[in-house]
Amino acid sequence: MSTVEFRIEDEEFFVDGKLIELPYTVGDVLEFGGVLVVRVEPPVGVIFNRNVFAIARAGEIVWQIAESPHGTEADKPYVGIFRNKDEGLVAANWNGVDYLVSLESGSVVATSFNK
């Protein structure tokens, strides 16, 4: 499958030339098999814990990540996304837990605690 073209211009996110409406500024983007996984950065003081999205080549949002089931704080956004050694998607959370993310649904399973 070919690479999905995207760009960030003046804090706006475009996929194959189409503007994609996201709630906040894009922080990270990874491609997995023609789907872009995008982490947005909510402003300080705004609670938005489901801040990772999968976006298809056509521009539709396929899923929004599940909220972290761990931690007692109300504000616990994902602070980074990366590929693990098995080419899976991992989302690092503010609460110190790394989650393996289902590329089909956005559901999460804890993989490690880092604090």
PDB file as gemmi writes it, atoms N, CA and C in Angstrom:
CRYST1    1.000    1.000    1.000  90.00  90.00  90.00 P 1                      
ATOM      1  N   MET A   1       0.845  -1.177   0.000  1.00  0.00           N  
ATOM      2  CA  MET A   1       0.000   0.000   0.000  1.00  0.00           C  
ATOM      3  C   MET A   1       0.890   1.240   0.000  1.00  0.00           C  
ATOM      4  N   SER A   2       0.503   2.259  -0.733  1.00  0.00           N  
ATOM      5  CA  SER A   2       1.317   3.461  -0.833  1.00  0.00           C  
ATOM      6  C   SER A   2       1.170   4.332   0.407  1.00  0.00           C  
ATOM      7  N   THR A   3       2.138   5.199   0.582  1.00  0.00           N  
ATOM      8  CA  THR A   3       2.154   6.099   1.717  1.00  0.00           C  
ATOM      9  C   THR A   3       1.044   7.138   1.602  1.00  0.00           C  
ATOM     10  N   VAL A   4       0.426   7.451   2.728  1.00  0.00           N  
ATOM     11  CA  VAL A   4      -0.598   8.493   2.767  1.00  0.00           C  
ATOM     12  C   VAL A   4       0.113   9.834   2.887  1.00  0.00           C  
ATOM     13  N   GLU A   5      -0.194  10.751   1.991  1.00  0.00           N  
ATOM     14  CA  GLU A   5       0.413  12.075   2.045  1.00  0.00           C  
ATOM     15  C   GLU A   5      -0.351  12.945   3.033  1.00  0.00           C  
ATOM     16  N   PHE A   6       0.406  13.622   3.894  1.00  0.00           N  
ATOM     17  CA  PHE A   6      -0.215  14.558   4.831  1.00  0.00           C  
ATOM     18  C   PHE A   6       0.723  15.729   5.033  1.00  0.00           C  
ATOM     19  N   ARG A   7       0.150  16.814   5.528  1.00  0.00           N  
ATOM     20  CA  ARG A   7       0.971  17.971   5.881  1.00  0.00           C  
ATOM     21  C   ARG A   7       0.279  18.747   6.992  1.00  0.00           C  
ATOM     22  N   ILE A   8       1.086  19.471   7.738  1.00  0.00           N  
ATOM     23  CA  ILE A   8       0.586  20.382   8.766  1.00  0.00           C  
ATOM     24  C   ILE A   8       1.004  21.769   8.330  1.00  0.00           C  
ATOM     25  N   GLU A   9       0.030  22.636   8.189  1.00  0.00           N  
ATOM     26  CA  GLU A   9       0.290  23.980   7.695  1.00  0.00           C  
ATOM     27  C   GLU A   9      -0.518  24.967   8.528  1.00  0.00           C  
ATOM     28  N   ASP A  10       0.163  25.911   9.166  1.00  0.00           N  
ATOM     29  CA  ASP A  10      -0.506  26.897  10.026  1.00  0.00           C  
ATOM     30  C   ASP A  10      -1.430  26.211  11.028  1.00  0.00           C  
ATOM     31  N   GLU A  11      -0.934  25.143  11.655  1.00  0.00           N  
ATOM     32  CA  GLU A  11      -1.648  24.362  12.663  1.00  0.00           C  
ATOM     33  C   GLU A  11      -2.892  23.660  12.125  1.00  0.00           C  
ATOM     34  N   GLU A  12      -3.013  23.536  10.806  1.00  0.00           N  
ATOM     35  CA  GLU A  12      -4.101  22.779  10.199  1.00  0.00           C  
ATOM     36  C   GLU A  12      -3.524  21.497   9.612  1.00  0.00           C  
ATOM     37  N   PHE A  13      -4.318  20.433   9.639  1.00  0.00           N  
ATOM     38  CA  PHE A  13      -3.865  19.108   9.231  1.00  0.00           C  
ATOM     39  C   PHE A  13      -4.569  18.706   7.940  1.00  0.00           C  
ATOM     40  N   PHE A  14      -3.783  18.322   6.933  1.00  0.00           N  
ATOM     41  CA  PHE A  14      -4.310  17.943   5.625  1.00  0.00           C  
ATOM     42  C   PHE A  14      -3.893  16.511   5.297  1.00  0.00           C  
ATOM     43  N   VAL A  15      -4.826  15.712   4.779  1.00  0.00           N  
ATOM     44  CA  VAL A  15      -4.556  14.359   4.303  1.00  0.00           C  
ATOM     45  C   VAL A  15      -4.909  14.328   2.827  1.00  0.00           C  
ATOM     46  N   ASP A  16      -3.919  13.979   1.994  1.00  0.00           N  
ATOM     47  CA  ASP A  16      -4.105  13.973   0.536  1.00  0.00           C  
ATOM     48  C   ASP A  16      -4.774  15.260   0.058  1.00  0.00           C  
ATOM     49  N   GLY A  17      -4.340  16.385   0.626  1.00  0.00           N  
ATOM     50  CA  GLY A  17      -4.832  17.696   0.221  1.00  0.00           C  
ATOM     51  C   GLY A  17      -6.134  18.130   0.858  1.00  0.00           C  
ATOM     52  N   LYS A  18      -6.777  17.266   1.637  1.00  0.00           N  
ATOM     53  CA  LYS A  18      -8.069  17.574   2.258  1.00  0.00           C  
ATOM     54  C   LYS A  18      -7.869  18.001   3.707  1.00  0.00           C  
ATOM     55  N   LEU A  19      -8.471  19.140   4.084  1.00  0.00           N  
ATOM     56  CA  LEU A  19      -8.393  19.621   5.465  1.00  0.00           C  
ATOM     57  C   LEU A  19      -9.171  18.677   6.375  1.00  0.00           C  
ATOM     58  N   ILE A  20      -8.528  18.233   7.449  1.00  0.00           N  
ATOM     59  CA  ILE A  20      -9.157  17.349   8.429  1.00  0.00           C  
ATOM     60  C   ILE A  20      -9.399  18.158   9.699  1.00  0.00           C  
ATOM     61  N   GLU A  21     -10.644  18.210  10.122  1.00  0.00           N  
ATOM     62  CA  GLU A  21     -11.000  18.955  11.332  1.00  0.00           C  
ATOM     63  C   GLU A  21     -10.661  18.119  12.564  1.00  0.00           C  
ATOM     64  N   LEU A  22      -9.721  18.606  13.350  1.00  0.00           N  
ATOM     65  CA  LEU A  22      -9.359  17.976  14.609  1.00  0.00           C  
ATOM     66  C   LEU A  22      -9.541  19.001  15.719  1.00  0.00           C  
ATOM     67  N   PRO A  23      -9.785  18.542  16.946  1.00  0.00           N  
ATOM     68  CA  PRO A  23     -10.107  19.494  18.010  1.00  0.00           C  
ATOM     69  C   PRO A  23      -8.941  20.359  18.480  1.00  0.00           C  
ATOM     70  N   TYR A  24      -7.706  19.883  18.309  1.00  0.00           N  
ATOM     71  CA  TYR A  24      -6.541  20.626  18.789  1.00  0.00           C  
ATOM     72  C   TYR A  24      -5.369  20.434  17.837  1.00  0.00           C  
ATOM     73  N   THR A  25      -4.281  21.117  18.112  1.00  0.00           N  
ATOM     74  CA  THR A  25      -3.074  21.071  17.302  1.00  0.00           C  
ATOM     75  C   THR A  25      -2.483  19.660  17.272  1.00  0.00           C  
ATOM     76  N   VAL A  26      -2.002  19.258  16.110  1.00  0.00           N  
ATOM     77  CA  VAL A  26      -1.396  17.935  15.943  1.00  0.00           C  
ATOM     78  C   VAL A  26      -0.020  17.904  16.604  1.00  0.00           C  
ATOM     79  N   GLY A  27       0.219  16.848  17.397  1.00  0.00           N  
ATOM     80  CA  GLY A  27       1.505  16.666  18.050  1.00  0.00           C  
ATOM     81  C   GLY A  27       2.363  15.621  17.364  1.00  0.00           C  
ATOM     82  N   ASP A  28       1.783  14.454  17.056  1.00  0.00           N  
ATOM     83  CA  ASP A  28       2.505  13.347  16.427  1.00  0.00           C  
ATOM     84  C   ASP A  28       1.634  12.714  15.353  1.00  0.00           C  
ATOM     85  N   VAL A  29       2.297  12.152  14.329  1.00  0.00           N  
ATOM     86  CA  VAL A  29       1.595  11.411  13.276  1.00  0.00           C  
ATOM     87  C   VAL A  29       2.423  10.180  12.917  1.00  0.00           C  
ATOM     88  N   LEU A  30       1.780   9.019  12.880  1.00  0.00           N  
ATOM     89  CA  LEU A  30       2.398   7.780  12.417  1.00  0.00           C  
ATOM     90  C   LEU A  30       1.466   7.139  11.400  1.00  0.00           C  
ATOM     91  N   GLU A  31       2.048   6.445  10.408  1.00  0.00           N  
ATOM     92  CA  GLU A  31       1.224   5.734   9.434  1.00  0.00           C  
ATOM     93  C   GLU A  31       1.296   4.238   9.688  1.00  0.00           C  
ATOM     94  N   PHE A  32       0.141   3.592   9.637  1.00  0.00           N  
ATOM     95  CA  PHE A  32       0.027   2.143   9.771  1.00  0.00           C  
ATOM     96  C   PHE A  32      -0.872   1.647   8.653  1.00  0.00           C  
ATOM     97  N   GLY A  33      -0.288   1.070   7.610  1.00  0.00           N  
ATOM     98  CA  GLY A  33      -1.068   0.451   6.552  1.00  0.00           C  
ATOM     99  C   GLY A  33      -2.100   1.342   5.896  1.00  0.00           C  
ATOM    100  N   GLY A  34      -1.747   2.551   5.580  1.00  0.00           N  
ATOM    101  CA  GLY A  34      -2.676   3.450   4.906  1.00  0.00           C  
ATOM    102  C   GLY A  34      -3.586   4.232   5.830  1.00  0.00           C  
ATOM    103  N   VAL A  35      -3.420   4.066   7.131  1.00  0.00           N  
ATOM    104  CA  VAL A  35      -4.182   4.830   8.121  1.00  0.00           C  
ATOM    105  C   VAL A  35      -3.190   5.679   8.908  1.00  0.00           C  
ATOM    106  N   LEU A  36      -3.534   6.941   9.111  1.00  0.00           N  
ATOM    107  CA  LEU A  36      -2.699   7.820   9.920  1.00  0.00           C  
ATOM    108  C   LEU A  36      -3.204   7.814  11.353  1.00  0.00           C  
ATOM    109  N   VAL A  37      -2.290   7.641  12.292  1.00  0.00           N  
ATOM    110  CA  VAL A  37      -2.623   7.753  13.708  1.00  0.00           C  
ATOM    111  C   VAL A  37      -2.070   9.094  14.160  1.00  0.00           C  
ATOM    112  N   VAL A  38      -2.955   9.922  14.700  1.00  0.00           N  
ATOM    113  CA  VAL A  38      -2.626  11.311  15.015  1.00  0.00           C  
ATOM    114  C   VAL A  38      -2.891  11.577  16.493  1.00  0.00           C  
ATOM    115  N   ARG A  39      -1.887  12.129  17.166  1.00  0.00           N  
ATOM    116  CA  ARG A  39      -2.063  12.573  18.556  1.00  0.00           C  
ATOM    117  C   ARG A  39      -2.184  14.084  18.544  1.00  0.00           C  
ATOM    118  N   VAL A  40      -3.239  14.598  19.173  1.00  0.00           N  
ATOM    119  CA  VAL A  40      -3.404  16.045  19.271  1.00  0.00           C  
ATOM    120  C   VAL A  40      -3.030  16.495  20.678  1.00  0.00           C  
ATOM    121  N   GLU A  41      -2.683  17.778  20.796  1.00  0.00           N  
ATOM    122  CA  GLU A  41      -2.229  18.336  22.064  1.00  0.00           C  
ATOM    123  C   GLU A  41      -3.239  19.349  22.582  1.00  0.00           C  
ATOM    124  N   PRO A  42      -4.078  18.949  23.546  1.00  0.00           N  
ATOM    125  CA  PRO A  42      -5.011  19.915  24.120  1.00  0.00           C  
ATOM    126  C   PRO A  42      -4.246  20.983  24.896  1.00  0.00           C  
ATOM    127  N   PRO A  43      -4.774  22.202  24.944  1.00  0.00           N  
ATOM    128  CA  PRO A  43      -4.094  23.260  25.682  1.00  0.00           C  
ATOM    129  C   PRO A  43      -4.058  22.971  27.186  1.00  0.00           C  
ATOM    130  N   VAL A  44      -3.120  23.594  27.872  1.00  0.00           N  
ATOM    131  CA  VAL A  44      -3.011  23.474  29.322  1.00  0.00           C  
ATOM    132  C   VAL A  44      -4.337  23.909  29.945  1.00  0.00           C  
ATOM    133  N   GLY A  45      -4.804  23.131  30.891  1.00  0.00           N  
ATOM    134  CA  GLY A  45      -6.055  23.450  31.576  1.00  0.00           C  
ATOM    135  C   GLY A  45      -7.294  22.842  30.944  1.00  0.00           C  
ATOM    136  N   VAL A  46      -7.136  22.245  29.760  1.00  0.00           N  
ATOM    137  CA  VAL A  46      -8.258  21.594  29.078  1.00  0.00           C  
ATOM    138  C   VAL A  46      -8.121  20.087  29.267  1.00  0.00           C  
ATOM    139  N   ILE A  47      -9.168  19.448  29.766  1.00  0.00           N  
ATOM    140  CA  ILE A  47      -9.140  17.999  29.940  1.00  0.00           C  
ATOM    141  C   ILE A  47      -9.702  17.354  28.678  1.00  0.00           C  
ATOM    142  N   PHE A  48      -8.839  16.634  27.979  1.00  0.00           N  
ATOM    143  CA  PHE A  48      -9.204  15.930  26.747  1.00  0.00           C  
ATOM    144  C   PHE A  48      -8.336  14.687  26.676  1.00  0.00           C  
ATOM    145  N   ASN A  49      -8.794  13.612  27.297  1.00  0.00           N  
ATOM    146  CA  ASN A  49      -7.980  12.412  27.479  1.00  0.00           C  
ATOM    147  C   ASN A  49      -7.970  11.459  26.294  1.00  0.00           C  
ATOM    148  N   ARG A  50      -8.921  11.587  25.399  1.00  0.00           N  
ATOM    149  CA  ARG A  50      -8.991  10.684  24.234  1.00  0.00           C  
ATOM    150  C   ARG A  50      -8.388  11.409  23.035  1.00  0.00           C  
ATOM    151  N   ASN A  51      -7.107  11.742  23.140  1.00  0.00           N  
ATOM    152  CA  ASN A  51      -6.463  12.654  22.196  1.00  0.00           C  
ATOM    153  C   ASN A  51      -5.641  11.972  21.098  1.00  0.00           C  
ATOM    154  N   VAL A  52      -6.011  10.739  20.745  1.00  0.00           N  
ATOM    155  CA  VAL A  52      -5.371  10.039  19.629  1.00  0.00           C  
ATOM    156  C   VAL A  52      -6.481   9.541  18.699  1.00  0.00           C  
ATOM    157  N   PHE A  53      -6.281   9.774  17.388  1.00  0.00           N  
ATOM    158  CA  PHE A  53      -7.278   9.421  16.385  1.00  0.00           C  
ATOM    159  C   PHE A  53      -6.627   8.611  15.273  1.00  0.00           C  
ATOM    160  N   ALA A  54      -7.403   7.724  14.647  1.00  0.00           N  
ATOM    161  CA  ALA A  54      -6.986   7.065  13.405  1.00  0.00           C  
ATOM    162  C   ALA A  54      -7.780   7.706  12.279  1.00  0.00           C  
ATOM    163  N   ILE A  55      -7.067   8.101  11.224  1.00  0.00           N  
ATOM    164  CA  ILE A  55      -7.697   8.789  10.102  1.00  0.00           C  
ATOM    165  C   ILE A  55      -7.380   8.029   8.819  1.00  0.00           C  
ATOM    166  N   ALA A  56      -8.426   7.669   8.086  1.00  0.00           N  
ATOM    167  CA  ALA A  56      -8.276   6.941   6.825  1.00  0.00           C  
ATOM    168  C   ALA A  56      -7.823   7.890   5.724  1.00  0.00           C  
ATOM    169  N   ARG A  57      -7.321   7.309   4.654  1.00  0.00           N  
ATOM    170  CA  ARG A  57      -6.835   8.078   3.499  1.00  0.00           C  
ATOM    171  C   ARG A  57      -7.898   9.046   2.977  1.00  0.00           C  
ATOM    172  N   ALA A  58      -9.163   8.645   3.015  1.00  0.00           N  
ATOM    173  CA  ALA A  58     -10.249   9.501   2.519  1.00  0.00           C  
ATOM    174  C   ALA A  58     -10.552  10.660   3.468  1.00  0.00           C  
ATOM    175  N   GLY A  59      -9.950  10.641   4.665  1.00  0.00           N  
ATOM    176  CA  GLY A  59     -10.111  11.749   5.594  1.00  0.00           C  
ATOM    177  C   GLY A  59     -11.072  11.508   6.737  1.00  0.00           C  
ATOM    178  N   GLU A  60     -11.757  10.363   6.746  1.00  0.00           N  
ATOM    179  CA  GLU A  60     -12.692  10.131   7.845  1.00  0.00           C  
ATOM    180  C   GLU A  60     -11.959   9.596   9.071  1.00  0.00           C  
ATOM    181  N   ILE A  61     -12.494   9.951  10.238  1.00  0.00           N  
ATOM    182  CA  ILE A  61     -11.946   9.445  11.492  1.00  0.00           C  
ATOM    183  C   ILE A  61     -12.475   8.029  11.687  1.00  0.00           C  
ATOM    184  N   VAL A  62     -11.550   7.074  11.782  1.00  0.00           N  
ATOM    185  CA  VAL A  62     -11.890   5.661  11.917  1.00  0.00           C  
ATOM    186  C   VAL A  62     -12.198   5.324  13.370  1.00  0.00           C  
ATOM    187  N   TRP A  63     -11.376   5.838  14.285  1.00  0.00           N  
ATOM    188  CA  TRP A  63     -11.617   5.657  15.710  1.00  0.00           C  
ATOM    189  C   TRP A  63     -10.921   6.750  16.510  1.00  0.00           C  
ATOM    190  N   GLN A  64     -11.352   6.874  17.749  1.00  0.00           N  
ATOM    191  CA  GLN A  64     -10.722   7.753  18.733  1.00  0.00           C  
ATOM    192  C   GLN A  64     -10.313   6.845  19.884  1.00  0.00           C  
ATOM    193  N   ILE A  65      -9.104   7.010  20.377  1.00  0.00           N  
ATOM    194  CA  ILE A  65      -8.545   6.115  21.391  1.00  0.00           C  
ATOM    195  C   ILE A  65      -9.417   6.062  22.642  1.00  0.00           C  
ATOM    196  N   ALA A  66      -9.387   4.918  23.307  1.00  0.00           N  
ATOM    197  CA  ALA A  66     -10.066   4.772  24.591  1.00  0.00           C  
ATOM    198  C   ALA A  66      -9.305   5.561  25.652  1.00  0.00           C  
ATOM    199  N   GLU A  67     -10.023   6.050  26.630  1.00  0.00           N  
ATOM    200  CA  GLU A  67      -9.380   6.761  27.734  1.00  0.00           C  
ATOM    201  C   GLU A  67      -8.601   5.768  28.591  1.00  0.00           C  
ATOM    202  N   SER A  68      -7.507   6.232  29.170  1.00  0.00           N  
ATOM    203  CA  SER A  68      -6.719   5.389  30.063  1.00  0.00           C  
ATOM    204  C   SER A  68      -7.581   4.930  31.236  1.00  0.00           C  
ATOM    205  N   PRO A  69      -7.612   3.616  31.503  1.00  0.00           N  
ATOM    206  CA  PRO A  69      -8.386   3.128  32.641  1.00  0.00           C  
ATOM    207  C   PRO A  69      -7.629   3.244  33.968  1.00  0.00           C  
ATOM    208  N   HIS A  70      -6.392   3.726  33.921  1.00  0.00           N  
ATOM    209  CA  HIS A  70      -5.562   3.814  35.120  1.00  0.00           C  
ATOM    210  C   HIS A  70      -5.397   5.259  35.574  1.00  0.00           C  
ATOM    211  N   GLY A  71      -5.089   5.428  36.851  1.00  0.00           N  
ATOM    212  CA  GLY A  71      -4.813   6.750  37.396  1.00  0.00           C  
ATOM    213  C   GLY A  71      -6.044   7.365  38.034  1.00  0.00           C  
ATOM    214  N   THR A  72      -5.790   8.222  38.998  1.00  0.00           N  
ATOM    215  CA  THR A  72      -6.883   8.852  39.736  1.00  0.00           C  
ATOM    216  C   THR A  72      -7.130  10.293  39.312  1.00  0.00           C  
ATOM    217  N   GLU A  73      -6.209  10.870  38.561  1.00  0.00           N  
ATOM    218  CA  GLU A  73      -6.371  12.245  38.099  1.00  0.00           C  
ATOM    219  C   GLU A  73      -7.394  12.314  36.973  1.00  0.00           C  
ATOM    220  N   ALA A  74      -8.134  13.412  36.916  1.00  0.00           N  
ATOM    221  CA  ALA A  74      -9.090  13.606  35.817  1.00  0.00           C  
ATOM    222  C   ALA A  74      -8.356  13.860  34.503  1.00  0.00           C  
ATOM    223  N   ASP A  75      -7.233  14.571  34.580  1.00  0.00           N  
ATOM    224  CA  ASP A  75      -6.472  14.950  33.389  1.00  0.00           C  
ATOM    225  C   ASP A  75      -5.348  13.941  33.164  1.00  0.00           C  
ATOM    226  N   LYS A  76      -5.504  13.073  32.155  1.00  0.00           N  
ATOM    227  CA  LYS A  76      -4.485  12.046  31.874  1.00  0.00           C  
ATOM    228  C   LYS A  76      -4.414  11.779  30.371  1.00  0.00           C  
ATOM    229  N   PRO A  77      -3.978  12.793  29.610  1.00  0.00           N  
ATOM    230  CA  PRO A  77      -3.886  12.636  28.154  1.00  0.00           C  
ATOM    231  C   PRO A  77      -2.707  11.747  27.758  1.00  0.00           C  
ATOM    232  N   TYR A  78      -2.747  11.300  26.522  1.00  0.00           N  
ATOM    233  CA  TYR A  78      -1.610  10.581  25.947  1.00  0.00           C  
ATOM    234  C   TYR A  78      -0.576  11.616  25.519  1.00  0.00           C  
ATOM    235  N   VAL A  79       0.689  11.360  25.844  1.00  0.00           N  
ATOM    236  CA  VAL A  79       1.746  12.347  25.602  1.00  0.00           C  
ATOM    237  C   VAL A  79       2.678  11.957  24.460  1.00  0.00           C  
ATOM    238  N   GLY A  80       2.496  10.769  23.912  1.00  0.00           N  
ATOM    239  CA  GLY A  80       3.313  10.342  22.781  1.00  0.00           C  
ATOM    240  C   GLY A  80       2.771   9.060  22.187  1.00  0.00           C  
ATOM    241  N   ILE A  81       3.078   8.856  20.901  1.00  0.00           N  
ATOM    242  CA  ILE A  81       2.747   7.597  20.231  1.00  0.00           C  
ATOM    243  C   ILE A  81       4.003   7.105  19.528  1.00  0.00           C  
ATOM    244  N   PHE A  82       4.182   5.787  19.492  1.00  0.00           N  
ATOM    245  CA  PHE A  82       5.353   5.230  18.820  1.00  0.00           C  
ATOM    246  C   PHE A  82       5.086   3.784  18.423  1.00  0.00           C  
ATOM    247  N   ARG A  83       5.955   3.251  17.571  1.00  0.00           N  
ATOM    248  CA  ARG A  83       5.893   1.842  17.166  1.00  0.00           C  
ATOM    249  C   ARG A  83       6.729   1.021  18.138  1.00  0.00           C  
ATOM    250  N   ASN A  84       6.205  -0.132  18.527  1.00  0.00           N  
ATOM    251  CA  ASN A  84       7.023  -1.026  19.337  1.00  0.00           C  
ATOM    252  C   ASN A  84       7.840  -1.933  18.416  1.00  0.00           C  
ATOM    253  N   LYS A  85       8.617  -2.833  18.995  1.00  0.00           N  
ATOM    254  CA  LYS A  85       9.501  -3.690  18.186  1.00  0.00           C  
ATOM    255  C   LYS A  85       8.729  -4.614  17.249  1.00  0.00           C  
ATOM    256  N   ASP A  86       7.451  -4.853  17.543  1.00  0.00           N  
ATOM    257  CA  ASP A  86       6.613  -5.706  16.698  1.00  0.00           C  
ATOM    258  C   ASP A  86       5.784  -4.901  15.703  1.00  0.00           C  
ATOM    259  N   GLU A  87       6.129  -3.614  15.534  1.00  0.00           N  
ATOM    260  CA  GLU A  87       5.414  -2.710  14.625  1.00  0.00           C  
ATOM    261  C   GLU A  87       3.987  -2.420  15.079  1.00  0.00           C  
ATOM    262  N   GLY A  88       3.712  -2.597  16.358  1.00  0.00           N  
ATOM    263  CA  GLY A  88       2.409  -2.237  16.909  1.00  0.00           C  
ATOM    264  C   GLY A  88       2.413  -0.789  17.365  1.00  0.00           C  
ATOM    265  N   LEU A  89       1.240  -0.252  17.607  1.00  0.00           N  
ATOM    266  CA  LEU A  89       1.095   1.126  18.075  1.00  0.00           C  
ATOM    267  C   LEU A  89       1.078   1.152  19.592  1.00  0.00           C  
ATOM    268  N   VAL A  90       1.925   2.000  20.173  1.00  0.00           N  
ATOM    269  CA  VAL A  90       1.947   2.203  21.614  1.00  0.00           C  
ATOM    270  C   VAL A  90       1.668   3.675  21.882  1.00  0.00           C  
ATOM    271  N   ALA A  91       0.797   3.934  22.859  1.00  0.00           N  
ATOM    272  CA  ALA A  91       0.505   5.301  23.288  1.00  0.00           C  
ATOM    273  C   ALA A  91       0.995   5.454  24.721  1.00  0.00           C  
ATOM    274  N   ALA A  92       1.873   6.424  24.934  1.00  0.00           N  
ATOM    275  CA  ALA A  92       2.394   6.711  26.265  1.00  0.00           C  
ATOM    276  C   ALA A  92       1.472   7.720  26.929  1.00  0.00           C  
ATOM    277  N   ASN A  93       1.101   7.435  28.175  1.00  0.00           N  
ATOM    278  CA  ASN A  93       0.154   8.288  28.873  1.00  0.00           C  
ATOM    279  C   ASN A  93       0.841   9.119  29.938  1.00  0.00           C  
ATOM    280  N   TRP A  94       0.245  10.241  30.248  1.00  0.00           N  
ATOM    281  CA  TRP A  94       0.760  11.154  31.269  1.00  0.00           C  
ATOM    282  C   TRP A  94       0.909  10.455  32.609  1.00  0.00           C  
ATOM    283  N   ASN A  95       0.075   9.446  32.871  1.00  0.00           N  
ATOM    284  CA  ASN A  95       0.103   8.759  34.161  1.00  0.00           C  
ATOM    285  C   ASN A  95       1.240   7.736  34.278  1.00  0.00           C  
ATOM    286  N   GLY A  96       2.080   7.636  33.237  1.00  0.00           N  
ATOM    287  CA  GLY A  96       3.239   6.753  33.286  1.00  0.00           C  
ATOM    288  C   GLY A  96       3.016   5.369  32.729  1.00  0.00           C  
ATOM    289  N   VAL A  97       1.845   5.107  32.177  1.00  0.00           N  
ATOM    290  CA  VAL A  97       1.541   3.789  31.619  1.00  0.00           C  
ATOM    291  C   VAL A  97       1.629   3.853  30.100  1.00  0.00           C  
ATOM    292  N   ASP A  98       2.303   2.868  29.510  1.00  0.00           N  
ATOM    293  CA  ASP A  98       2.306   2.704  28.053  1.00  0.00           C  
ATOM    294  C   ASP A  98       1.230   1.691  27.701  1.00  0.00           C  
ATOM    295  N   TYR A  99       0.468   1.990  26.649  1.00  0.00           N  
ATOM    296  CA  TYR A  99      -0.633   1.122  26.226  1.00  0.00           C  
ATOM    297  C   TYR A  99      -0.408   0.637  24.805  1.00  0.00           C  
ATOM    298  N   LEU A 100      -0.641  -0.646  24.576  1.00  0.00           N  
ATOM    299  CA  LEU A 100      -0.710  -1.179  23.229  1.00  0.00           C  
ATOM    300  C   LEU A 100      -2.110  -0.847  22.724  1.00  0.00           C  
ATOM    301  N   VAL A 101      -2.178  -0.226  21.548  1.00  0.00           N  
ATOM    302  CA  VAL A 101      -3.449   0.261  21.012  1.00  0.00           C  
ATOM    303  C   VAL A 101      -3.891  -0.628  19.855  1.00  0.00           C  
ATOM    304  N   SER A 102      -5.141  -1.039  19.874  1.00  0.00           N  
ATOM    305  CA  SER A 102      -5.705  -1.805  18.764  1.00  0.00           C  
ATOM    306  C   SER A 102      -5.834  -0.894  17.555  1.00  0.00           C  
ATOM    307  N   LEU A 103      -5.223  -1.275  16.447  1.00  0.00           N  
ATOM    308  CA  LEU A 103      -5.323  -0.478  15.228  1.00  0.00           C  
ATOM    309  C   LEU A 103      -6.698  -0.604  14.583  1.00  0.00           C  
ATOM    310  N   GLU A 104      -7.478  -1.565  15.000  1.00  0.00           N  
ATOM    311  CA  GLU A 104      -8.828  -1.738  14.463  1.00  0.00           C  
ATOM    312  C   GLU A 104      -9.861  -0.894  15.203  1.00  0.00           C  
ATOM    313  N   SER A 105      -9.672  -0.717  16.531  1.00  0.00           N  
ATOM    314  CA  SER A 105     -10.727  -0.081  17.325  1.00  0.00           C  
ATOM    315  C   SER A 105     -10.290   1.084  18.203  1.00  0.00           C  
ATOM    316  N   GLY A 106      -8.992   1.205  18.488  1.00  0.00           N  
ATOM    317  CA  GLY A 106      -8.527   2.240  19.402  1.00  0.00           C  
ATOM    318  C   GLY A 106      -8.601   1.834  20.863  1.00  0.00           C  
ATOM    319  N   SER A 107      -8.974   0.582  21.140  1.00  0.00           N  
ATOM    320  CA  SER A 107      -8.984   0.105  22.523  1.00  0.00           C  
ATOM    321  C   SER A 107      -7.539  -0.046  23.002  1.00  0.00           C  
ATOM    322  N   VAL A 108      -7.352  -0.030  24.323  1.00  0.00           N  
ATOM    323  CA  VAL A 108      -6.000  -0.049  24.885  1.00  0.00           C  
ATOM    324  C   VAL A 108      -5.823  -1.181  25.889  1.00  0.00           C  
ATOM    325  N   VAL A 109      -4.569  -1.689  25.947  1.00  0.00           N  
ATOM    326  CA  VAL A 109      -4.165  -2.686  26.927  1.00  0.00           C  
ATOM    327  C   VAL A 109      -2.830  -2.215  27.487  1.00  0.00           C  
ATOM    328  N   ALA A 110      -2.721  -2.129  28.808  1.00  0.00           N  
ATOM    329  CA  ALA A 110      -1.483  -1.671  29.436  1.00  0.00           C  
ATOM    330  C   ALA A 110      -0.348  -2.632  29.120  1.00  0.00           C  
ATOM    331  N   THR A 111       0.826  -2.064  28.792  1.00  0.00           N  
ATOM    332  CA  THR A 111       1.994  -2.899  28.513  1.00  0.00           C  
ATOM    333  C   THR A 111       3.129  -2.668  29.495  1.00  0.00           C  
ATOM    334  N   SER A 112       3.253  -1.441  30.016  1.00  0.00           N  
ATOM    335  CA  SER A 112       4.322  -1.180  30.980  1.00  0.00           C  
ATOM    336  C   SER A 112       4.027   0.081  31.774  1.00  0.00           C  
ATOM    337  N   PHE A 113       4.627   0.142  32.966  1.00  0.00           N  
ATOM    338  CA  PHE A 113       4.521   1.315  33.830  1.00  0.00           C  
ATOM    339  C   PHE A 113       5.904   1.929  33.911  1.00  0.00           C  
ATOM    340  N   ASN A 114       6.009   3.240  33.657  1.00  0.00           N  
ATOM    341  CA  ASN A 114       7.316   3.877  33.504  1.00  0.00           C  
ATOM    342  C   ASN A 114       7.658   4.936  34.537  1.00  0.00           C  
ATOM    343  N   LYS A 115       6.916   5.063  35.596  1.00  0.00           N  
ATOM    344  CA  LYS A 115       7.250   6.094  36.589  1.00  0.00           C  
ATOM    345  C   LYS A 115       7.697   5.467  37.872  1.00  0.00           C  
TER     346      LYS A 115                                                      
END                                                                             
